[in-house]
Amino acid sequence: MILGVCGGSVAVLAALIYAIRSKRLAAAVERRLQLSQSPAVEAHKVVEIHAFPTEMIESTSTAMSTNMAASSSTRTSAAIHMQARFRGKQGRLQAEAHVDTTTLAGQCRILRSELGLNGGNLADVVRTAAEQLGVDSSGDMPLTEVAAACMATLGVGRGPGISTSDVFLSEAAGVETGFEKARAQLVAGSVEYERAATHFYGSFSSWQRAKLTIVSIEKVHNAVFKDMYELTLKHMKIREANRKAAGKAALEPQQLELEPVFHGCSAEVVNNIIANGFNRSYAGKNATYYGRGVYFARDASYSARETYSPKDAQGHKRVFLCRLAVGAHVQVPYGYGTKATETEPPVRDPDRLLGVGKLKYDTTTNGNMRDGVPEVMVAYKDSRAYPEFLVTFTE
C-alpha cells in the first residue's frame, strides 16, 4: 500500500539512505564541505548530484528527475542537515553564523567580539587588537599574520571546533546569537587601559597618586543594559528636541551625557552590578544625602573613599568608570530624600508636553560645581547609567 501511495518517492528515499550510508558519499561530502567554508559558496553546491555514487544515479535517474524541481529551500535544508551530520555541533554553529576563521574577515569579527571593538575597517580592527593584546605589528608584517597572532594570543583556534566563548554573530539576522565576556582584563599599555587609567588618576593629588597601585582594569560588557542605556539617551534627545520646538528651555545633545563618572563599591556587589545593572533599591547602604537613587561622583578620588569602596581581604578596592545620562539636573539640599514626598527629583516643568503629568528633573546633585559638572550626581532610573570599566586598586 505504501508503495502504491508514494510511488517513485520511496525509490528516491531508498536511494538517499543507501547513499548516506555509503563511505564514498561521506568522503565526497567531506571534500565538498572543506571547499565550501566561505559563506559565498551557495548551500546547494554541497548536495550536487555528483556527490552520489554513479551506480545509484543510474539506477534512480527516473525518480531523481521527478524530484529535481524541488525548491531551493529544500536543498538548503538538506545541506544544513549534512553539515550537522559531518561537522558536529561547533561546525554547525560556525557554518550557520557564517564565521570563517580561516579568513581575515572572520578573524576580525571574532576579535571585535572578544575585545569589544566597534566600527573601523579590517586594518583598524587588527591594529587595535594588536595594541590591546601586546602583539607586535611593527614593520611590514602582513595584516593576516598580525591577525593570526592576535587569535593565538586570545587562545582561539582555527577551523571547525573553534572556541571563542561561543560567540557567533549572524550578520544576516542582525542579532547577537552568543555572548561576549562580561569581564575582560585589559593589557597594560593598551589604548583603552591607558585611557581608563588616566581618567582614574586624574582627580588624585600627586601625593595620593604616589600611594595608589592599579591591580587591574577590566572592560565590562552587558549588551542588554548597554542597549537600554543607549535607548534612554535617545529618548532624552527626542524629549529635548520637542521642548525646543515648543519654545521651552531645552538641553543640547552634548549636555545630556557625562563620561566617565565614578561609582565605588565593595567586592561582593561587582558581579551583581555587571550582570543586573545598577539598582536604586540599594540606596542608603553607604550614604543617602542628596536623594534616593544610585550615586555617581565626578572624581574617582571621591568614589575611592573607604565609605564607598571598602577594602577586601587582600586590601583591594574597586571603582567603576561609567557613562551617565545626567540629563537635566538640579541641586538639592543636604538630606534630600528623607521625607516621604522626596522619592523622586523635583519638578522641572509642570507641562510635560504629553497632556498629562509633570516633567521631573533627571538627576539631583550636591551643587558643588567644577567646570559645569557637579561633584555628586544621583540617578533615579537604573537605565540612566552604564558601567564601562572596573578599576581594581590598592592604596
Secondary structure, 3 states (H helix, E strand, C coil): CHHHHHCHHHHHHHHHHHHHHCHHHHHHHHHHHHHCCCCCCCHHHHHCHHHCCHHHHHHCHHHHHHHCCCCHHHHHHHHHHHHHHHHHHHHHHHHHCCCCCCCHHHHHHHHHHHHCCCCCCHHHHHHHHHHHHCCCCCCCCCHHHHHHHHHHHHCCCCCCCCCCCCCCEECCCCEECCCCCCEEECCCCCHHHHHHHHHHHCCCCHHHHHHCEEEEEEEECCHHHHHHHHHHHHHHHHHHHHHHHCCCCCCCHHHCCEEEEEEEECHHHHHHHHHHCCCHHHCCCCCCCECCCEEEECCHHHHCCCCCCCCCCCCCEEEEEEEECCCCEEECCCCECCCCCCCCCCEEECCCCCCCCCEECCEEECCCEECCEECEEEECCHHHEEEEEEEEEEC
